[in-house]
Amino acid sequence: MVSVMFVDDNQAGLTILKEAFGRIGDGWQTSFVPGGDVALHVMAERPVDAIVTSTPLSGMSAASFLRLAKMQYPRTARIALTSPGDKGAQLSALPVANQCLSKACGPGTLTRTVRRATELQAKLFSEATQRVVAQVGALPSMPSALAAVDQALSDEECSLSEIADVMSTDVAIVAKILQLVNSAFFGLRTEIRDLRQAVAYLGIEALRDFALAGSVFRAFTPSPLLPADWLAAFNAHSLAVSGTMTQLARTSATKCEANVVGTLHAVGELVVAERAPQLLTEIAAEVAAGADPAEAEARRMGTTYPVIGGHLLSLWGLGYHVVEAVTFQREGSDGGSERELVDMVRVADFVVSSPGELWDEPGARGLVDNVPLVCPASRRLHLDEAYLSKVGLLDEVLLLHQGFLQLR
């Protein structure tokens, strides 16, 4: 039974929600609550799997309600329904909602969104994940410049230009974004020279994720117990996967998300490298001796690196599809388009780490030297032509292997 609470502080709005979504699926329990204050009171007595809130709310703002729900009930999936063209409401919900949908999305889209979001939240906030997070200590806080951006976004009247000004206070972030937006895979005819232009071209959602991805590594200092070149090898691996994913992606929008996913796909391992290096070395030793990576990680930690990474990125408010791809990267999909980033990161990791395996070239080396301890699970991937064909990436992998696509 999936319990879903709909929130709107306008009676007419609640009536519309009941008419549109009152019966969103068999085995679903729905309730309709007038306003964020009442919703939080009800959730204190009866937690729900998902909340779906209209925006804007006239009392407590939708962003404030979602922020409190995220803090008090992090496992509950949070979905915002916005009116078409209401960019202010969409942006204010961006850091605190798992998904933003149009109020005209329809029951089918909402049902699929709730199902995927609740599945993801249950994995990210399971008891096992919470135990390992407690074991490794408090996760890093969001970089200060990005926290300021989220504070600006909470004001529905804040303009994109003002948000760009806030983001501009971090010179390193600005440099990373401009380097990225002017890189070859966007194929722009003219150079973008300032952050306001970049915001206008990509949108704040993509820029926020780019900025977070570019600043994540600055939040970590791997333990001195690890080899001196561990972080450099880790960064090289992450950037190689990111570069490969941008080559596999077919549209500019997907390339944006693919770049972020590739950069952050192994951030869970980075968390453990900083907070619990002994666990990292023990797991790496088991994998080197032939153990399945997921089983070795679960045996030592009760959860896996991808889930730890997804947990952190969820707390930081990265885009839903980014968090989903990082979390489920080892599981793949049935080849549908809903989780194409999940398949893309698996394939990119495979190409980077085991490029000769598909073509029976056991002596082939990956794009990153085989440095001990760094992403050992990557070198245990086994993807065949049938899987690559099913997920629609066989042709692209063949072109990469033959040198017709080059990493940039």
TORGUMI-15960 format. One record per atom (N, C-alpha, C): residue in one letter; y negated, z, x negated. Coordinates in steps of 0.05 Angstrom, whole numbers, padded with zeros to 5 digits, always signed. Layout:
N
AYZX;...
// end
This chain:
408
M+00024+00000-00017;M+00000+00000+00000;M-00025+00000-00018;V-00042-00020-00014;V-00067-00022-00029;V-00090-00013-00011;S-00105+00007-00019;S-00127+00017-00003;S-00153+00006-00013;V-00168-00006+00006;V-00193-00019-00001;V-00215-00007+00017;M-00237+00002+00005;M-00260+00013+00020;M-00283-00007+00018;F-00293-00015+00041;F-00316-00032+00043;F-00341-00015+00048;V-00363-00022+00034;V-00387-00005+00036;V-00411-00022+00043;D-00426-00014+00063;D-00452-00026+00070;D-00467-00006+00087;D-00492-00001+00080;D-00507+00020+00095;D-00522+00009+00119;N-00516-00016+00127;N-00527-00028+00150;N-00504-00033+00170;Q-00508-00024+00195;Q-00486-00026+00214;Q-00479-00055+00220;A-00499-00072+00220;A-00493-00100+00225;A-00477-00112+00201;G-00484-00102+00177;G-00469-00111+00154;G-00440-00102+00155;L-00435-00077+00164;L-00408-00067+00166;L-00392-00083+00187;T-00406-00091+00208;T-00392-00106+00229;T-00384-00133+00218;I-00401-00146+00202;I-00395-00171+00190;I-00371-00169+00171;L-00371-00147+00155;L-00349-00142+00137;L-00323-00138+00152;K-00323-00124+00174;K-00299-00119+00189;K-00289-00146+00201;E-00307-00162+00211;E-00299-00188+00222;E-00287-00206+00201;A-00299-00206+00177;A-00290-00224+00156;A-00266-00215+00141;F-00264-00188+00136;F-00244-00178+00118;F-00227-00155+00130;G-00229-00151+00156;G-00214-00130+00169;G-00184-00132+00165;R-00174-00156+00163;R-00145-00160+00159;R-00141-00179+00135;I-00143-00167+00111;I-00142-00184+00087;I-00114-00187+00076;G-00094-00173+00088;G-00067-00177+00078;G-00048-00156+00088;D-00023-00163+00091;D-00003-00143+00100;D+00000-00122+00078;G+00004-00097+00087;G+00008-00075+00068;G-00018-00066+00056;W-00041-00074+00066;W-00067-00066+00056;W-00080-00046+00076;Q-00091-00025+00066;Q-00105-00005+00083;Q-00134-00008+00078;T-00150-00015+00099;T-00178-00019+00096;T-00194+00003+00111;S-00217+00010+00100;S-00236+00028+00113;S-00264+00017+00108;F-00282+00024+00126;F-00309+00014+00126;F-00329+00038+00127;V-00346+00040+00106;V-00362+00064+00103;V-00391+00057+00101;P-00408+00073+00115;P-00437+00067+00116;P-00453+00078+00092;G-00453+00065+00070;G-00470+00073+00047;G-00455+00085+00024;G-00469+00084+00000;G-00457+00093-00024;G-00453+00123-00025;D-00472+00139-00015;D-00469+00168-00014;D-00444+00177+00001;V-00441+00165+00025;V-00418+00172+00042;V-00392+00163+00028;A-00393+00139+00015;A-00369+00129+00002;A-00360+00148-00020;L-00378+00158-00036;L-00371+00176-00058;L-00359+00202-00046;H-00371+00212-00024;H-00360+00236-00012;H-00332+00232-00002;V-00327+00209+00011;V-00300+00203+00021;V-00281+00199-00002;M-00289+00186-00024;M-00271+00182-00046;M-00263+00208-00060;A-00281+00228-00059;A-00275+00254-00070;A-00251+00267-00056;E-00247+00261-00030;E-00225+00272-00015;E-00201+00253-00014;R-00207+00227-00016;R-00185+00207-00013;R-00192+00183-00031;P-00183+00184-00057;P-00188+00162-00075;P-00176+00136-00064;V-00188+00114-00071;V-00179+00087-00062;V-00173+00070-00086;D-00158+00048-00082;D-00152+00030-00103;D-00175+00011-00110;A-00191+00005-00090;A-00213-00014-00095;A-00236-00008-00076;I-00261-00012-00085;I-00284-00011-00068;I-00297-00038-00069;V-00306-00047-00046;V-00320-00073-00043;V-00347-00066-00030;T-00369-00069-00045;T-00395-00062-00035;T-00413-00086-00031;S-00427-00086-00009;S-00448-00106-00005;S-00472-00100-00023;T-00487-00120-00030;T-00512-00116-00044;T-00533-00133-00030;P-00557-00123-00028;P-00565-00096-00037;P-00559-00075-00016;L-00560-00049-00024;L-00559-00027-00005;L-00587-00015-00003;S-00594-00006+00020;S-00621+00003+00025;S-00626+00032+00016;G-00605+00048+00015;G-00607+00075+00006;G-00602+00077-00024;M-00580+00089-00032;M-00571+00088-00059;M-00566+00059-00066;S-00577+00049-00088;S-00573+00020-00095;S-00544+00015-00101;A-00536-00010-00097;A-00508-00017-00102;A-00501-00013-00131;A-00519-00019-00150;A-00514-00014-00178;A-00510+00015-00184;S-00527+00032-00172;S-00524+00061-00177;S-00497+00071-00166;F-00490+00062-00142;F-00465+00070-00130;F-00441+00061-00147;L-00442+00037-00157;L-00420+00027-00174;L-00419+00042-00200;R-00442+00049-00211;R-00443+00064-00236;R-00430+00091-00233;L-00437+00105-00211;L-00425+00131-00206;L-00395+00129-00201;A-00387+00108-00186;A-00359+00105-00181;A-00344+00099-00207;K-00356+00084-00224;K-00343+00078-00250;K-00340+00104-00266;M-00360+00121-00266;M-00358+00146-00281;M-00338+00165-00269;Q-00338+00168-00243;Q-00322+00188-00230;Q-00293+00179-00224;Y-00290+00153-00219;Y-00264+00142-00211;Y-00259+00116-00226;P-00256+00118-00253;P-00254+00094-00269;P-00231+00076-00262;R-00209+00087-00251;R-00186+00070-00244;R-00191+00053-00220;T-00210+00060-00203;T-00215+00045-00178;T-00229+00018-00186;A-00218-00004-00175;A-00230-00030-00180;A-00257-00032-00164;R-00277-00044-00177;R-00304-00045-00165;R-00312-00074-00161;I-00317-00082-00137;I-00324-00110-00131;I-00350-00110-00115;A-00369-00127-00124;A-00395-00129-00110;A-00396-00156-00095;L-00405-00155-00070;L-00409-00178-00054;L-00439-00184-00053;T-00448-00206-00063;T-00476-00213-00064;T-00483-00237-00047;S-00507-00238-00037;S-00516-00262-00022;S-00521-00285-00042;P-00514-00309-00033;P-00519-00332-00051;P-00549-00333-00059;G-00553-00337-00085;G-00580-00339-00095;G-00594-00312-00102;D-00581-00290-00095;D-00593-00263-00101;D-00585-00256-00130;K-00600-00268-00149;K-00593-00264-00177;K-00598-00236-00186;G-00619-00222-00175;G-00625-00195-00183;G-00601-00176-00177;A-00589-00179-00153;A-00567-00162-00146;A-00543-00168-00163;Q-00538-00194-00169;Q-00516-00201-00186;Q-00519-00189-00214;L-00543-00191-00226;L-00547-00181-00253;L-00545-00151-00254;S-00556-00137-00233;S-00555-00108-00234;S-00526-00097-00232;A-00509-00113-00218;A-00481-00104-00215;A-00464-00112-00240;L-00475-00130-00256;L-00459-00141-00279;L-00446-00119-00297;P-00461-00099-00306;P-00448-00080-00324;P-00429-00060-00311;V-00430-00058-00284;V-00415-00036-00271;V-00394-00046-00251;A-00394-00072-00245;A-00374-00083-00226;A-00353-00098-00242;N-00328-00096-00233;N-00307-00112-00245;N-00310-00142-00239;Q-00319-00147-00214;Q-00323-00174-00206;Q-00346-00176-00186;C-00361-00198-00187;C-00382-00204-00168;C-00374-00228-00153;L-00373-00227-00126;L-00366-00249-00109;L-00388-00255-00089;S-00389-00279-00079;S-00407-00286-00058;S-00397-00274-00032;K-00415-00266-00014;K-00407-00256+00012;K-00393-00277+00029;A-00395-00302+00021;A-00382-00324+00035;A-00355-00331+00022;C-00344-00313+00006;C-00320-00320-00010;C-00296-00324+00008;G-00293-00310+00030;G-00270-00313+00048;G-00248-00293+00041;P-00231-00287+00060;P-00209-00267+00056;P-00190-00274+00034;G-00183-00300+00031;G-00164-00308+00011;G-00173-00302-00017;T-00198-00309-00023;T-00209-00304-00050;T-00212-00274-00055;L-00221-00259-00035;L-00224-00231-00039;L-00196-00217-00043;T-00176-00226-00028;T-00149-00214-00031;T-00139-00218-00059;R-00142-00243-00069;R-00132-00248-00097;R-00148-00232-00117;T-00174-00230-00113;T-00190-00215-00132;T-00183-00185-00132;V-00180-00174-00109;V-00172-00145-00107;V-00145-00141-00119;R-00126-00158-00114;R-00099-00155-00125;R-00100-00156-00155;R-00114-00175-00167;R-00115-00177-00196;R-00130-00154-00208;A-00152-00146-00196;A-00168-00124-00207;A-00154-00097-00206;T-00140-00092-00184;T-00125-00066-00182;T-00102-00066-00201;E-00089-00089-00205;E-00067-00090-00225;E-00077-00084-00253;L-00100-00096-00259;L-00112-00091-00286;L-00121-00062-00290;Q-00135-00051-00270;Q-00144-00024-00272;Q-00121-00004-00275;A-00099-00009-00260;A-00076+00009-00262;A-00065+00010-00290;K-00065-00013-00304;K-00054-00014-00331;K-00074-00001-00350;L-00100-00007-00347;L-00120+00003-00366;L-00123+00033-00364;F-00119+00045-00341;F-00124+00073-00337;F-00099+00088-00329;S-00076+00079-00339;S-00051+00093-00334;S-00051+00120-00350;E-00033+00137-00343;E-00031+00163-00357;E-00025+00159-00386;A-00008+00139-00392;A-00001+00134-00420;A-00025+00125-00436;T-00042+00108-00425;T-00066+00099-00439;T-00085+00122-00442;Q-00088+00138-00422;Q-00106+00161-00424;Q-00097+00181-00446;R-00070+00184-00449;R-00060+00202-00470;R-00067+00191-00497;V-00063+00165-00502;V-00068+00155-00529;V-00098+00155-00535;V-00115+00150-00515;V-00143+00152-00519;V-00151+00180-00527;A-00139+00200-00513;A-00144+00228-00521;A-00134+00234-00549;Q-00112+00221-00557;Q-00101+00226-00583;Q-00119+00214-00605;V-00130+00190-00601;V-00146+00178-00622;V-00175+00187-00621;G-00182+00202-00600;G-00210+00212-00598;G-00227+00195-00581;A-00252+00204-00577;A-00271+00189-00560;A-00275+00161-00570;L-00274+00141-00552;L-00279+00114-00560;L-00308+00109-00567;P-00314+00089-00584;P-00342+00085-00592;P-00360+00079-00568;S-00385+00088-00570;S-00405+00082-00549;S-00414+00054-00552;M-00425+00043-00531;M-00436+00016-00532;M-00460+00016-00551;P-00463-00006-00567;P-00486-00008-00585;P-00512-00003-00569;S-00531+00011-00582;S-00556+00019-00568;S-00571-00004-00556;A-00573-00026-00570;A-00588-00049-00560;A-00576-00059-00534;L-00549-00059-00532;L-00536-00069-00508;L-00538-00048-00485;A-00538-00022-00493;A-00543-00001-00472;A-00570-00005-00460;A-00590-00012-00476;A-00617-00017-00466;A-00618-00041-00447;V-00602-00062-00454;V-00600-00085-00437;V-00589-00077-00410;D-00568-00061-00410;D-00556-00052-00385;D-00575-00035-00368;Q-00591-00020-00382;Q-00611-00004-00368;Q-00632-00022-00354;A-00639-00044-00368;A-00658-00063-00356;A-00645-00078-00333;L-00619-00085-00336;L-00606-00099-00315;L-00604-00082-00289;S-00604-00056-00292;S-00601-00038-00268;S-00625-00041-00249;D-00647-00052-00259;D-00671-00057-00243;D-00669-00085-00232;E-00665-00087-00206;E-00662-00113-00193;E-00687-00131-00196;E-00710-00119-00202;E-00735-00134-00205;E-00739-00144-00233;C-00722-00135-00252;C-00725-00143-00280;C-00719-00173-00283;S-00737-00187-00297;S-00733-00216-00301;S-00716-00222-00325;L-00705-00246-00326;L-00689-00254-00349;L-00705-00254-00374;S-00731-00260-00372;S-00748-00260-00396;S-00751-00231-00407;E-00754-00212-00389;E-00756-00184-00398;E-00730-00174-00410;I-00707-00183-00399;I-00681-00176-00411;I-00678-00188-00439;A-00687-00213-00442;A-00686-00225-00468;A-00703-00210-00488;D-00726-00200-00479;D-00743-00184-00497;D-00729-00158-00506;V-00715-00145-00488;V-00700-00121-00495;V-00678-00127-00515;M-00664-00149-00511;M-00642-00157-00529;M-00653-00164-00556;S-00678-00174-00557;S-00689-00183-00582;S-00695-00161-00602;T-00692-00136-00593;T-00698-00114-00612;T-00676-00111-00633;D-00653-00123-00629;D-00631-00123-00648;D-00630-00150-00662;V-00641-00151-00686;V-00644-00177-00701;V-00616-00189-00706;A-00596-00172-00713;A-00570-00183-00719;A-00558-00196-00694;I-00561-00184-00671;I-00551-00196-00646;I-00564-00222-00640;V-00591-00224-00643;V-00605-00248-00638;V-00595-00271-00657;A-00592-00264-00682;A-00583-00284-00702;A-00555-00294-00694;K-00537-00276-00686;K-00510-00284-00678;K-00511-00302-00654;I-00527-00295-00634;I-00528-00312-00609;I-00539-00339-00615;L-00561-00341-00630;L-00573-00367-00636;L-00554-00384-00653;Q-00539-00371-00672;Q-00520-00386-00688;Q-00498-00398-00669;L-00490-00382-00650;L-00468-00390-00633;L-00477-00412-00614;V-00500-00409-00601;V-00509-00428-00581;V-00516-00455-00594;N-00523-00454-00619;N-00530-00479-00633;N-00506-00491-00649;S-00482-00478-00646;S-00459-00488-00660;S-00449-00514-00648;A-00431-00527-00662;A-00422-00553-00655;A-00408-00554-00628;F-00394-00532-00620;F-00378-00535-00596;F-00394-00537-00570;F-00421-00529-00571;F-00438-00533-00548;F-00450-00561-00547;G-00452-00574-00571;G-00461-00601-00572;G-00489-00606-00562;L-00508-00587-00566;L-00535-00590-00556;L-00550-00611-00572;R-00567-00626-00559;R-00582-00647-00573;R-00606-00636-00587;T-00617-00614-00577;T-00640-00601-00590;T-00633-00572-00597;E-00645-00562-00618;E-00639-00535-00627;E-00653-00514-00609;I-00639-00494-00602;I-00650-00471-00587;I-00661-00451-00608;R-00686-00444-00606;R-00699-00429-00627;R-00704-00400-00620;D-00704-00393-00594;D-00708-00365-00587;D-00690-00356-00565;L-00689-00330-00561;L-00670-00318-00542;L-00676-00326-00513;R-00701-00329-00507;R-00708-00337-00479;R-00696-00364-00472;Q-00697-00383-00491;Q-00684-00408-00486;Q-00654-00406-00483;A-00643-00388-00499;A-00614-00384-00498;A-00606-00372-00471;V-00622-00353-00461;V-00617-00341-00435;V-00618-00363-00413;A-00638-00380-00414;A-00641-00401-00394;A-00617-00421-00395;Y-00607-00425-00419;Y-00585-00445-00422;Y-00558-00433-00414;L-00551-00409-00424;L-00525-00398-00420;L-00523-00378-00397;G-00546-00365-00391;G-00545-00344-00370;G-00540-00317-00384;I-00550-00296-00371;I-00548-00269-00383;I-00520-00259-00384;E-00503-00267-00365;E-00475-00258-00365;E-00461-00266-00391;A-00463-00291-00398;A-00450-00301-00422;A-00463-00289-00447;L-00490-00287-00447;L-00503-00277-00471;L-00496-00247-00475;R-00494-00232-00454;R-00487-00204-00457;R-00460-00201-00470;D-00440-00217-00461;D-00414-00215-00473;D-00414-00225-00502;F-00429-00246-00507;F-00432-00255-00535;F-00444-00234-00553;A-00465-00221-00543;A-00478-00200-00559;A-00459-00177-00564;L-00444-00169-00544;L-00425-00147-00548;L-00403-00155-00568;A-00393-00179-00565;A-00372-00188-00584;A-00383-00189-00612;G-00408-00197-00615;G-00419-00199-00642;G-00425-00172-00655;S-00428-00151-00638;S-00435-00125-00649;S-00412-00105-00650;V-00389-00113-00638;V-00366-00094-00637;V-00358-00085-00664;F-00355-00103-00683;F-00344-00095-00709;F-00362-00076-00724;R-00388-00076-00717;R-00406-00057-00730;R-00402-00028-00720;A-00388-00026-00698;A-00383+00001-00686;A-00359+00015-00699;F-00345+00001-00717;F-00320+00012-00728;F-00321+00013-00758;T-00309+00034-00769;T-00305+00036-00798;T-00275+00044-00802;P-00258+00024-00809;P-00230+00031-00813;P-00226+00053-00833;S-00205+00068-00830;S-00199+00091-00847;S-00195+00082-00876;P-00205+00098-00895;P-00200+00092-00924;P-00171+00093-00931;L-00153+00103-00913;L-00125+00103-00919;L-00113+00075-00918;L-00127+00056-00906;L-00118+00028-00904;L-00127+00013-00929;P-00113-00010-00935;P-00121-00026-00958;P-00151-00034-00956;A-00163-00037-00979;A-00192-00043-00981;A-00199-00069-00967;D-00180-00088-00966;D-00187-00114-00954;D-00177-00116-00925;W-00170-00094-00913;W-00159-00095-00886;W-00179-00106-00866;L-00204-00096-00867;L-00224-00104-00847;L-00231-00134-00851;A-00233-00142-00876;A-00240-00171-00881;A-00218-00189-00870;A-00193-00181-00874;A-00171-00197-00864;A-00170-00196-00833;F-00176-00173-00822;F-00176-00170-00792;F-00198-00189-00781;N-00222-00188-00793;N-00244-00205-00783;N-00237-00235-00785;A-00224-00242-00808;A-00216-00270-00812;A-00197-00279-00790;H-00177-00261-00784;H-00158-00268-00764;H-00171-00271-00736;S-00189-00253-00729;S-00202-00253-00703;S-00219-00278-00701;L-00234-00285-00722;L-00251-00309-00720;L-00235-00334-00719;A-00212-00335-00733;A-00195-00358-00732;A-00184-00362-00704;V-00175-00341-00691;V-00166-00343-00663;V-00188-00352-00645;S-00212-00341-00649;S-00235-00349-00633;S-00241-00378-00636;G-00241-00388-00661;G-00247-00416-00666;G-00226-00434-00653;T-00201-00426-00654;T-00179-00442-00643;T-00182-00443-00612;M-00189-00420-00600;M-00192-00419-00571;M-00215-00438-00562;T-00237-00439-00577;T-00258-00457-00568;T-00250-00486-00569;Q-00231-00492-00587;Q-00220-00520-00588;Q-00201-00525-00565;L-00187-00505-00556;L-00168-00509-00534;L-00183-00510-00507;A-00206-00497-00505;A-00221-00497-00479;A-00232-00524-00473;R-00233-00530-00447;R-00241-00557-00438;R-00270-00559-00428;T-00281-00536-00419;T-00308-00536-00408;T-00326-00517-00424;S-00352-00521-00422;S-00371-00504-00436;S-00369-00475-00426;A-00366-00471-00400;A-00363-00444-00389;A-00339-00430-00400;T-00316-00445-00401;T-00292-00433-00412;T-00295-00428-00442;K-00308-00446-00456;K-00312-00442-00485;K-00327-00416-00490;C-00347-00409-00473;C-00362-00384-00477;C-00343-00360-00476;E-00327-00359-00454;E-00308-00337-00451;E-00287-00337-00473;A-00277-00361-00480;A-00256-00364-00500;A-00266-00353-00527;N-00291-00359-00534;N-00302-00349-00559;N-00301-00318-00560;V-00310-00306-00538;V-00311-00277-00536;V-00283-00265-00537;V-00264-00276-00521;V-00237-00266-00520;V-00224-00268-00548;G-00227-00291-00561;G-00215-00294-00587;G-00225-00274-00608;T-00252-00269-00607;T-00264-00250-00625;T-00254-00222-00620;L-00249-00215-00595;L-00243-00187-00588;L-00213-00182-00582;H-00196-00203-00585;H-00169-00200-00574;H-00153-00177-00588;A-00160-00170-00612;A-00145-00149-00627;A-00161-00124-00631;V-00182-00120-00614;V-00199-00097-00618;V-00184-00070-00614;G-00162-00070-00598;G-00146-00046-00595;G-00134-00037-00621;E-00126-00056-00638;E-00115-00049-00664;E-00137-00038-00682;L-00161-00048-00678;L-00184-00038-00694;L-00190-00008-00687;V-00188-00002-00661;V-00191+00026-00652;V-00172+00044-00666;V-00146+00037-00667;V-00126+00053-00679;V-00130+00054-00710;A-00139+00032-00721;A-00144+00031-00750;A-00165+00052-00758;E-00184+00056-00741;E-00205+00075-00748;E-00197+00104-00741;R-00184+00107-00718;R-00180+00134-00708;R-00152+00146-00715;A-00132+00128-00718;A-00105+00138-00723;A-00090+00119-00742;P-00100+00117-00767;P-00088+00098-00785;P-00058+00102-00791;Q-00050+00128-00789;Q-00021+00133-00794;Q-00004+00120-00773;L-00013+00120-00748;L+00001+00106-00727;L+00002+00076-00733;L-00020+00065-00743;L-00021+00036-00749;L+00000+00029-00770;T+00002+00045-00791;T+00021+00039-00812;T+00050+00043-00803;E+00054+00063-00786;E+00082+00067-00776;E+00091+00044-00758;I+00073+00035-00741;I+00079+00013-00723;I+00083-00013-00740;A+00066-00018-00759;A+00069-00042-00776;A+00095-00041-00791;A+00104-00018-00800;A+00129-00016-00815;A+00153-00022-00796;E+00151-00013-00771;E+00173-00019-00752;E+00174-00049-00746;V+00151-00061-00742;V+00150-00090-00736;V+00160-00106-00760;A+00152-00098-00784;A+00162-00112-00808;A+00192-00110-00811;A+00203-00088-00801;A+00232-00084-00802;A+00247-00098-00779;G+00232-00112-00762;G+00245-00128-00741;G+00241-00118-00713;A+00227-00096-00709;A+00223-00085-00682;A+00204-00103-00666;D+00207-00103-00640;D+00189-00117-00622;D+00162-00102-00623;P+00140-00116-00627;P+00114-00102-00629;P+00107-00084-00605;A+00111-00095-00581;A+00104-00079-00557;A+00122-00054-00555;E+00147-00057-00562;E+00165-00033-00562;E+00157-00013-00583;A+00150-00023-00607;A+00143-00004-00628;A+00117+00011-00621;E+00098-00004-00610;E+00072+00009-00602;E+00077+00029-00579;A+00093+00021-00559;A+00098+00040-00537;A+00113+00064-00546;R+00131+00061-00566;R+00147+00083-00576;R+00129+00103-00591;R+00110+00093-00605;R+00092+00111-00621;R+00068+00121-00605;M+00059+00105-00586;M+00034+00112-00572;M+00036+00115-00542;G+00057+00104-00530;G+00060+00104-00502;G+00046+00081-00488;T+00032+00065-00504;T+00019+00041-00493;T+00016+00021-00516;T+00001-00001-00513;T+00000-00022-00533;T-00029-00027-00542;Y-00031-00041-00564;Y-00058-00048-00574;Y-00074-00063-00554;P-00063-00084-00541;P-00079-00099-00521;P-00090-00082-00499;V-00074-00063-00489;V-00084-00045-00468;V-00106-00027-00477;I-00103-00016-00502;I-00125+00000-00513;I-00150-00016-00515;G-00148-00041-00525;G-00171-00058-00528;G-00184-00064-00501;G-00167-00071-00481;G-00177-00076-00454;G-00191-00052-00443;H-00180-00028-00448;H-00192-00003-00438;H-00220+00000-00449;L-00224-00004-00475;L-00250-00001-00487;L-00270-00022-00476;L-00261-00047-00474;L-00279-00068-00465;L-00286-00064-00435;S-00268-00053-00420;S-00274-00046-00392;S-00295-00025-00391;L-00293-00004-00407;L-00314+00017-00408;L-00341+00005-00416;W-00341-00014-00434;W-00366-00027-00442;W-00376-00047-00422;G-00360-00053-00402;G-00370-00071-00381;G-00369-00101-00388;L-00351-00109-00406;L-00349-00138-00411;L-00338-00152-00386;G-00341-00178-00385;G-00333-00194-00362;G-00304-00190-00355;Y-00298-00191-00329;Y-00271-00186-00320;Y-00250-00204-00333;H-00256-00230-00336;H-00236-00248-00347;H-00231-00243-00376;V-00252-00233-00390;V-00248-00225-00418;V-00229-00201-00420;V-00235-00181-00404;V-00218-00157-00405;V-00189-00164-00397;E-00186-00180-00376;E-00159-00188-00367;E-00144-00202-00389;A-00157-00221-00402;A-00144-00237-00423;A-00135-00220-00447;V-00153-00201-00455;V-00146-00184-00477;V-00122-00166-00470;T-00123-00155-00445;T-00102-00136-00436;T-00075-00149-00433;F-00074-00173-00421;F-00048-00186-00415;F-00040-00208-00434;Q-00053-00209-00458;Q-00049-00231-00476;Q-00020-00235-00485;R-00003-00215-00485;R+00024-00218-00493;R+00043-00226-00470;E+00033-00226-00446;E+00050-00230-00423;E+00050-00259-00412;G+00029-00274-00418;G+00028-00301-00409;G+00026-00303-00378;S+00029-00327-00367;S+00027-00330-00338;S+00046-00352-00330;D+00045-00359-00304;D+00062-00380-00294;D+00050-00408-00296;G+00028-00410-00311;G+00016-00436-00316;G-00007-00442-00296;G-00014-00423-00279;G-00036-00428-00260;G-00063-00425-00274;S-00084-00434-00260;S-00111-00434-00273;S-00124-00407-00272;E-00114-00388-00255;E-00127-00362-00252;E-00128-00346-00278;R-00107-00349-00294;R-00106-00334-00319;R-00104-00352-00343;E-00120-00373-00343;E-00118-00392-00365;E-00126-00380-00392;L-00145-00361-00392;L-00153-00348-00417;L-00130-00332-00429;V-00113-00320-00411;V-00090-00305-00421;V-00071-00324-00437;D-00065-00347-00426;D-00048-00366-00440;D-00062-00377-00465;M-00088-00381-00463;M-00103-00393-00485;M-00103-00375-00509;V-00107-00349-00505;V-00107-00330-00528;V-00079-00328-00540;R-00058-00328-00524;R-00031-00328-00535;R-00026-00352-00553;V-00034-00375-00542;V-00029-00400-00557;V-00046-00401-00583;A-00071-00393-00581;A-00089-00393-00604;A-00078-00374-00626;D-00069-00351-00618;D-00057-00331-00637;D-00033-00343-00650;F-00017-00357-00634;F+00008-00370-00645;F+00000-00392-00665;V-00019-00409-00658;V-00027-00430-00676;V-00038-00419-00703;V-00054-00398-00701;V-00066-00386-00725;V-00045-00373-00743;S-00026-00359-00730;S-00008-00343-00745;S+00019-00356-00753;S+00028-00375-00736;S+00054-00387-00741;S+00053-00417-00736;P+00035-00432-00750;P+00031-00460-00743;P+00054-00478-00747;G+00073-00471-00764;G+00096-00489-00769;G+00120-00484-00752;E+00119-00462-00737;E+00143-00454-00722;E+00152-00474-00701;L+00133-00485-00687;L+00140-00504-00665;L+00153-00529-00676;W+00146-00536-00701;W+00156-00561-00712;W+00177-00557-00734;D+00190-00534-00733;D+00211-00527-00751;D+00202-00529-00780;E+00180-00517-00786;E+00169-00516-00813;E+00168-00487-00822;P+00191-00475-00827;P+00191-00446-00833;P+00174-00437-00856;G+00168-00455-00874;G+00152-00448-00897;G+00122-00450-00893;A+00114-00460-00869;A+00086-00463-00864;A+00071-00437-00863;R+00046-00436-00872;R+00031-00412-00872;R+00010-00413-00850;G+00001-00389-00841;G-00019-00388-00820;G-00046-00395-00832;L-00066-00395-00814;L-00093-00400-00822;L-00106-00376-00836;V-00093-00353-00834;V-00102-00329-00848;V-00079-00319-00865;D-00085-00312-00890;D-00064-00302-00907;D-00049-00279-00895;N-00024-00276-00902;N-00007-00255-00890;N-00013-00228-00904;V-00035-00216-00895;V-00042-00190-00907;V-00028-00168-00892;P-00014-00150-00906;P+00001-00129-00892;P-00016-00113-00873;L-00004-00105-00851;L-00016-00088-00830;L-00034-00102-00811;V-00045-00125-00818;V-00065-00138-00800;V-00051-00154-00779;C-00055-00145-00754;C-00044-00159-00730;C-00015-00168-00734;P+00003-00150-00741;P+00031-00158-00746;P+00044-00170-00721;A+00035-00164-00697;A+00047-00175-00673;A+00042-00205-00672;S+00020-00215-00684;S+00014-00243-00683;S+00036-00260-00697;R+00048-00249-00718;R+00068-00264-00732;R+00095-00262-00720;R+00097-00249-00697;R+00122-00247-00682;R+00122-00264-00657;L+00101-00280-00653;L+00099-00297-00629;L+00119-00320-00631;H+00132-00326-00608;H+00151-00348-00607;H+00145-00364-00582;L+00130-00385-00585;L+00123-00402-00562;L+00135-00430-00567;D+00149-00440-00546;D+00162-00466-00549;D+00147-00488-00534;E+00156-00512-00536;E+00143-00535-00523;E+00143-00532-00493;A+00164-00520-00482;A+00165-00517-00453;A+00143-00499-00443;Y+00138-00477-00457;Y+00116-00459-00449;Y+00089-00473-00452;L+00085-00486-00475;L+00059-00499-00480;L+00054-00521-00459;S+00075-00535-00451;S+00072-00556-00431;S+00065-00543-00404;K+00079-00521-00397;K+00075-00508-00371;K+00046-00499-00368;V+00034-00489-00389;V+00007-00478-00387;V-00014-00500-00394;G-00005-00525-00398;G-00023-00547-00402;G-00037-00548-00428;L-00025-00537-00449;L-00038-00537-00475;L-00022-00551-00497;L+00000-00564-00490;L+00016-00576-00510;L+00001-00598-00525;D-00013-00616-00511;D-00028-00638-00524;D-00048-00627-00543;E-00063-00606-00535;E-00083-00595-00553;E-00071-00583-00578;V-00048-00569-00575;V-00035-00558-00598;V-00025-00579-00617;L-00014-00601-00606;L-00006-00623-00622;L-00029-00635-00638;L-00052-00638-00625;L-00075-00649-00639;L-00085-00630-00661;L-00084-00604-00656;L-00091-00585-00677;L-00072-00587-00700;H-00046-00589-00694;H-00026-00591-00715;H-00029-00616-00732;Q-00037-00638-00719;Q-00040-00663-00733;Q-00067-00667-00746;G-00085-00648-00742;G-00110-00649-00755;G-00132-00664-00741;F-00127-00672-00716;F-00147-00687-00701;F-00168-00668-00689;L-00161-00643-00684;L-00180-00623-00677;L-00183-00604-00700;Q-00208-00598-00707;Q-00213-00582-00730;Q-00227-00556-00722;L-00220-00534-00734;L-00234-00509-00728;L-00261-00509-00741;R-00281-00499-00726;R-00308-00499-00735;R-00317-00471-00741;
// end
